Amino acid sequence: MSIEIQRGFFKTKADVLNDIKQTGFWPTTNFSRPKPTVPVHWHSVDVQGYIFEGEAKLFDDISNQELRIGPGDKFTVCARTLHAECEAEGDVLMILALPEPGPLEKLLEQHTPEEL
């Protein structure tokens, strides 16, 4: 599986919350500061993200492409999809939606490609 990006998916927070409600996922606000690229990895759960401010980049290991996402975009990274969060140059504000509530450190634990 690869990463799906829906450009211009939403205009308001209400649009995002309505979409999350339809999926049955749990929303959480995520604010990240500039950081270096992380190694290619995968998560054991599906992750949906909605970018409100800033710009982020995801590396899709299947297509070998770096994908830019910005305000109004929705991205989906399916469980067990090899990817990496690329170097962020500025602050990014987003809502992440996960299939269950819980600590982000546990739900978004990074697994190495060898663990697939």
Secondary structure, DSSP 4 states (H G I P E B T S, - for coil): --EEEETT--SSHHHHHHHHHHHT-EEEEEEE--BPPPPSBB-SS-EEEEEEES-EEEEETTTTEEEEE-TT-EEEE-TT--EEEPPB-S-EEEEEEESS-S-HHHHT--B-GGG-
